[in-house]
């Protein structure tokens, strides 16, 4: 039994309908009262790539997809992640204000997540020394890479 995919022209809902036999009907009523138009699905359509795409896939389209439900899911996910970021930032700001009232001068760079991941704590002085040493070593390595790249460019000329 074939399954056809329809997209409602009124509300944008994408839904599937199961038919007992192959149907020539290209429309199906939607639950909102609108009319769903049958879509071409991956099972019934073979896309022929142009010669330019034989060496690899084209980059993804940055526009919206034809599947509104998929776009809504992406939007909800992004919204939830931004809410979590704002929640974490407000926790950091609250902790910084409390520590400054106690006379401790810290910034958000002095905070690290707790082991449970729900809160923050001020890193210890020994942690800060280790991190600063690693940052210094990373800068030395980065500077050496930049210098090597510049010398390689000059030698190619």
Number of C-alpha atoms within 10 A of each C-alpha: 8 11 14 21 18 24 24 21 13 12 15 18 17 20 16 14 11 11 11 8 9 11 9 7 8 12 14 19 13 20 12 12 10 16 18 25 19 20 15 12 12 8 8 8 8 9 6 7 10 7 7 9 10 9 7 7 9 10 6 6 7 6 6 9 10 11 12 15 14 13 13 11 11 12 12 12 12 12 12 12 12 12 12 12 12 12 12 16 13 12 14 21 14 12 20 21 15 12 15 13 10 9 9 11 11 14 15 13 10 16 17 15 14 12 9 7 8 9 14 18 14 19 14 11 10 9 12 14 11 11 12 12 12 12 12 12 12 12 12 12 12 12 12 12 12 12 11 12 12 11 11 11 9 9 8 6 5
